[in-house]
């Protein structure tokens, strides 16, 4: 049998097996509802590209986030199906959609799609096709890893009533860490929340220390040393990852000041609070930035072709004589396009609105922002009781073990860190159970 190719490159045996299974099932007239799983770096996006190239005339491709959708040449789930983000009522828009060609729907990063959103997709396909069969009688292929970061504020996709119909195939050949087989094996253990004695010894050596004690990011003096260590080998493929925004903000502000000194500018956000019949405006710090610094886009900006999670360089900063920043000129790293960024309104609740810049410094980010990226170096801030999947997602961003470093937030010594390792390297037990069930099919 001829080995399928994509962009002049042959699919590996596992990818070819999935590709041929999809082709044969569709050609046979059987209905396809398939979940293709695999750890980070197993070439799921490459396989999607091969499938789309073969069946582009009758295929739609989507993903939960704009960045994930762009990586596979697709749309976000919400834009493809015209879902209102704040409203679950899908009745009014279906008549505006027309997919007469649609036979195959591919969804990537399915772990970020909650059960509620997945059920909305199923209903929408019935509405679009006017066929009262599961998924409007369309073939459906899902890609992702249930052991990565789960969806925000939704039940996992495998708790959907429609999930019980899914068949299962898995990709196991790791492309990202192909040059470091032992590290790839470590990551596979961590993916399931497991570690052995060799892992413990390896991780001990990855914790950043001074005078035999852990450098703690919660201590101001240690934070400066940690940032200096990060900047000493900094490239644009380096990043600090933290569990929460407050920690990543501390790293970002300190890194900017260490690199740019007095050239740093504190950007303020406008906060409007309704009091009785009036609205009171105050200015509050949002972030620190400097000309030449790197920033991350924090929401989709269609006017400029910028997506949430993409990167840019600061070219200029314009402010009033009182140093209140009016706009920030940036250059997209993806397209080279120059864009002038202003404050945008962000409703917090019925009483409060923020006008803030849709940017953040890009030295540090939360683990969630890094999902899907490939980095040369990653510095992981570790804390007790980390959410399931966080450590694995962070560690699997790098291609080689030499690029992994660990930052203790409040462990005083390595022994304390090791005692808490089972609270750091964790997997969602429900997801582990579901993977076991799928493997038994």
C-alpha positions in Angstrom: 0.0 0.0 0.0 1.3 3.5 -0.9 2.5 5.5 2.1 0.5 8.8 2.3 2.4 12.0 2.3 1.9 15.6 3.3 4.0 18.6 2.2 6.4 16.1 0.6 6.9 14.2 3.8 5.7 10.6 4.4 3.4 9.9 7.3 5.0 7.6 9.9 3.4 4.1 10.3 1.0 5.2 13.1 -0.2 8.3 11.2 -0.6 6.2 8.0 -2.6 3.6 9.9 -5.1 6.3 11.1 -5.1 8.0 7.7 -6.0 4.8 5.9 -8.6 3.8 8.5 -10.4 7.2 7.9 -10.2 6.8 4.2 -11.5 3.2 4.1 -14.3 3.9 6.6 -15.6 6.8 4.7 -15.3 5.0 1.3 -17.2 2.0 2.7 -20.2 4.1 3.6 -19.9 3.3 7.3 -20.3 6.2 9.7 -17.0 7.4 11.3 -16.9 8.8 14.8 -13.2 8.6 15.8 -11.0 10.0 18.6 -7.3 10.1 17.7 -5.3 10.6 20.9 -1.6 11.0 21.6 0.8 12.8 23.9 2.3 16.2 23.0 4.5 16.0 19.9 3.1 12.9 18.3 2.3 14.7 15.0 -1.5 15.1 15.4 -1.5 18.4 13.5 0.6 16.9 10.7 -1.9 14.1 10.3 -4.8 16.6 10.2 -3.0 18.4 7.4 -2.8 15.2 5.4 -6.5 14.4 5.9 -7.6 17.9 5.0 -5.4 17.9 1.8 -7.0 14.7 0.7 -10.6 15.6 1.5 -10.7 19.4 1.4 -13.8 19.7 -0.7 -16.1 18.2 1.9 -14.2 18.9 5.2 -14.5 21.6 7.9 -11.7 21.9 10.5 -12.0 23.7 13.8 -10.5 24.0 17.3 -11.5 25.6 20.6 -9.0 28.5 20.4 -8.0 30.9 17.6 -4.3 29.9 17.9 -5.0 26.2 17.7 -7.4 26.8 14.8 -4.7 28.8 12.9 -2.2 26.0 13.4 -4.4 23.6 11.4 -5.7 26.1 8.9 -9.2 26.0 10.4 -11.7 28.2 12.3 -12.6 28.4 16.0 -15.6 26.3 17.0 -17.6 29.4 17.9 -16.9 31.2 14.6 -17.5 28.1 12.4 -20.9 27.4 14.0 -21.7 31.0 14.8 -22.1 30.3 18.5 -22.7 33.1 20.9 -20.0 32.8 23.6 -22.4 34.1 26.3 -25.6 32.4 25.1 -26.3 28.6 24.8 -29.4 29.2 22.7 -28.5 27.9 19.2 -31.9 28.1 17.6 -31.6 31.5 15.8 -28.4 31.2 13.8 -28.6 27.8 12.1 -30.7 29.0 9.2 -27.8 31.4 8.3 -25.3 28.5 7.9 -25.0 26.6 4.7 -22.5 23.7 4.4 -23.9 21.7 1.5 -20.5 20.1 1.0 -20.0 19.0 4.6 -19.3 15.3 5.1 -16.4 15.3 7.5 -15.8 17.5 10.6 -12.4 17.5 12.2 -11.9 19.0 15.7 -8.5 19.5 17.1 -7.5 20.1 20.8 -10.7 18.3 21.9 -9.5 18.2 25.5 -10.2 22.0 25.6 -13.7 21.4 24.4 -16.2 20.8 27.3 -19.1 18.4 27.2 -21.6 21.3 27.0 -19.9 22.8 23.9 -19.5 19.4 22.3 -23.3 18.8 22.7 -23.9 22.2 21.1 -21.8 21.1 18.1 -23.9 17.9 17.7 -27.2 19.9 17.8 -25.9 22.4 15.4 -24.9 19.8 12.8 -28.4 18.4 13.0 -29.8 21.9 12.4 -27.4 22.6 9.5 -28.0 19.3 7.6 -31.6 18.9 8.6 -30.9 15.3 9.3 -32.1 13.9 12.6 -29.1 11.6 13.1 -26.1 11.9 15.4 -24.0 14.8 14.2 -26.3 15.3 11.3 -25.1 12.1 9.7 -21.6 13.7 9.3 -18.3 11.8 9.8 -16.5 13.2 12.9 -12.8 12.9 13.7 -11.5 14.3 17.0 -7.8 14.9 17.9 -6.3 15.8 21.2 -5.1 14.4 24.6 -7.5 14.0 27.5 -4.6 14.2 29.9 -3.6 17.7 29.0 -5.3 20.8 30.6 -9.1 20.3 30.8 -11.7 22.9 29.7 -12.4 25.9 31.9 -15.6 25.8 33.9 -17.1 22.8 31.9 -17.3 19.1 32.4 -14.7 17.2 30.3 -15.8 16.2 26.8 -15.9 12.5 27.6 -18.8 13.2 29.9 -21.0 14.2 26.9 -23.8 11.8 26.2 -22.6 11.6 22.6 -19.1 10.4 23.6 -20.2 6.8 24.2 -20.3 6.3 20.4 -16.6 7.1 19.8 -14.0 4.7 18.5 -10.4 5.1 19.4 -6.9 5.1 17.9 -3.7 6.4 19.5 -0.4 7.9 18.2 2.6 6.9 20.3 5.6 7.9 18.2 6.9 11.1 19.8 8.2 13.6 17.2 9.0 16.6 19.4 11.3 14.7 21.8 12.6 12.3 19.1 16.2 13.4 19.9 15.9 12.5 23.6 14.2 9.1 24.0 14.7 8.9 27.7 13.0 12.3 28.3 10.1 11.2 26.1 9.7 8.2 28.3 9.7 10.5 31.4 7.0 12.6 29.9 4.8 9.6 29.1 5.0 8.7 32.8 4.3 12.2 34.0 1.3 12.4 31.5 -0.3 9.6 33.7 0.7 11.2 37.0 3.5 8.7 37.6 7.2 8.9 38.3 10.0 6.5 39.3 13.2 6.9 41.3 15.2 7.9 38.2 12.7 10.7 37.6 13.1 11.9 41.2 16.9 12.1 40.8 16.5 13.9 37.5 14.0 16.4 38.9 16.2 17.1 41.9 18.9 18.4 39.6 16.4 20.6 37.8 15.4 22.7 40.8 17.1 26.0 40.8 19.1 26.5 44.0 21.6 28.7 45.8 23.8 27.6 48.6 22.0 24.2 48.7 18.6 25.8 49.2 15.8 26.2 46.7 15.4 29.7 45.2 11.8 30.6 46.1 9.9 32.8 43.7 7.8 34.0 46.7 10.9 35.7 48.1 11.8 39.0 46.6 15.6 38.5 46.7 15.3 35.0 45.2 13.0 36.3 42.5 15.8 38.6 41.2 18.2 35.7 41.1 15.7 33.5 39.3 15.0 36.2 36.7 18.8 36.7 36.2 19.2 33.0 35.6 16.3 33.0 33.1 17.7 36.1 31.2 21.2 34.7 31.0 20.2 32.2 28.4 17.1 33.9 27.1 15.9 33.4 23.5 12.5 34.1 22.1 11.8 30.4 22.5 12.2 30.7 26.3 9.4 31.2 28.8 8.6 31.0 32.5 5.3 29.2 33.2 3.3 29.8 36.4 0.0 28.3 37.6 -1.6 31.7 38.2 -1.6 35.2 36.5 -0.3 37.0 39.7 2.9 34.9 39.6 3.5 35.4 35.9 3.0 39.2 36.3 5.7 39.3 39.0 8.1 37.5 36.8 7.3 39.7 33.8 7.6 43.0 35.7 10.9 41.9 37.2 12.3 40.6 33.9 11.4 43.8 32.1 13.0 46.0 34.7 16.1 43.8 34.7 16.5 44.0 30.9 15.4 47.5 30.2 15.8 49.4 33.5 14.7 53.1 33.5 13.3 52.6 29.9 10.4 50.7 31.4 6.9 52.2 31.4 4.1 51.3 33.7 0.9 50.9 31.6 -2.3 51.8 33.4 -5.8 50.4 32.8 -8.9 52.6 33.2 -11.4 51.2 35.8 -14.9 52.5 35.7 -17.1 51.7 38.7 -20.8 52.6 38.9 -21.7 54.2 42.2 -25.4 55.1 42.5 -26.2 57.2 39.3 -22.6 58.1 38.5 -19.5 56.3 37.1 -16.2 56.8 38.8 -12.9 56.4 36.8 -9.7 55.4 38.4 -6.3 54.3 36.9 -4.7 51.1 38.1 -1.4 49.5 37.0 -1.8 46.8 34.3 1.7 45.8 33.3 5.3 47.0 32.7 6.6 47.3 29.2 9.5 48.9 27.2 10.4 49.7 23.6 12.1 46.6 22.2 10.3 44.3 24.6 8.3 41.2 23.7 4.5 41.0 24.3 1.8 38.5 23.9 -1.6 39.3 22.4 -4.4 38.5 24.9 -7.5 38.6 22.7 -8.3 38.1 19.0 -7.8 41.4 17.0 -9.3 40.7 13.6 -8.6 44.2 12.4 -4.9 43.5 12.5 -5.0 39.7 11.8 -3.7 39.1 15.4 -4.8 36.1 17.5 -4.9 35.5 21.2 -1.6 33.9 22.2 0.6 35.3 19.3 3.7 37.4 20.0 4.9 40.9 19.0 7.7 43.4 19.6 7.0 46.8 21.1 8.1 49.5 18.5 6.9 52.6 20.3 4.9 53.8 23.3 2.9 57.1 23.2 1.9 58.7 26.4 0.7 62.0 27.9 3.1 64.4 29.7 1.7 62.7 32.9 3.0 59.4 31.5 -0.4 57.9 30.9 0.0 55.6 27.9 -2.4 56.4 25.0 -1.4 53.7 22.5 1.4 51.1 21.9 2.8 50.4 18.5 3.8 46.8 18.0 5.2 44.6 15.2 3.7 41.1 14.8 6.4 38.3 14.9 4.1 36.2 12.8 3.4 38.6 9.9 5.8 41.6 10.4 2.8 43.9 10.3 2.9 47.1 12.3 -0.2 47.7 14.5 -1.3 50.5 16.8 -2.9 49.0 19.9 -5.4 51.1 22.0 -7.2 50.3 25.2 -10.3 48.1 24.7 -13.4 47.8 26.9 -13.7 44.7 29.1 -16.8 44.2 31.2 -16.0 42.7 34.5 -19.5 42.6 36.0 -22.6 44.8 36.0 -20.9 47.4 38.1 -17.4 47.5 36.7 -15.7 47.9 33.3 -12.0 48.0 32.5 -10.5 49.7 29.5 -7.2 47.9 29.1 -4.6 47.1 26.5 -5.0 43.5 25.0 -1.3 42.8 25.6 0.9 41.2 28.3 4.6 41.0 28.7 5.8 37.7 27.2 8.6 36.5 29.4 6.2 34.6 31.6 2.7 33.3 31.1 0.3 30.8 32.7 0.6 27.1 31.8 -2.7 27.4 29.9 -1.2 30.0 27.5 1.7 27.7 26.6 -0.4 24.6 25.6 0.5 23.8 22.0 3.8 25.7 21.9 7.3 24.3 21.3 10.1 25.9 23.3 13.8 25.6 23.7 13.8 26.4 27.4 11.0 26.4 29.9 11.2 27.4 33.6 8.3 25.9 35.5 7.1 27.4 38.7 5.9 24.5 40.8 3.6 24.7 43.8 1.9 22.2 46.1 -1.4 20.8 44.8 -1.0 21.8 41.2 -4.0 21.2 38.9 -3.9 17.9 37.0 -2.0 18.0 33.7 -0.2 21.3 34.4 3.2 19.9 35.1 3.1 17.5 32.1 1.9 20.3 29.7 4.7 22.6 30.9 7.4 20.0 30.8 6.4 18.7 27.3 6.9 22.1 25.7 10.6 21.5 25.3 12.3 19.0 23.0 15.2 18.0 25.2 15.7 17.5 29.0 18.4 20.2 29.0 15.7 22.8 28.3 13.7 22.1 31.5 14.2 24.1 34.7 12.1 24.1 37.9 11.3 27.1 40.1 10.1 26.5 43.7 7.5 28.9 44.8 7.7 28.1 48.5 9.6 24.8 49.0 12.6 25.7 51.1 14.7 22.7 50.1 14.8 19.9 47.5 13.7 17.3 50.1 10.5 19.2 50.7 9.9 19.5 46.9 10.4 15.7 46.5 7.9 14.9 49.4 5.3 16.9 47.5 6.0 15.5 44.1 2.8 13.5 44.0 0.9 16.8 44.4 2.8 18.3 41.5 2.9 15.6 38.9 -0.8 14.8 38.7 -3.2 13.5 36.2 -7.0 13.7 36.3 -8.1 10.3 37.6 -11.3 10.5 35.5 -9.3 11.1 32.3 -6.9 8.3 33.2 -9.9 5.9 33.7 -11.4 7.1 30.3 -8.1 6.4 28.5 -8.1 2.9 30.0 -11.7 2.3 28.8 -10.9 3.6 25.3 -7.8 1.3 25.1 -10.0 -1.7 26.0 -12.4 -1.1 23.1 
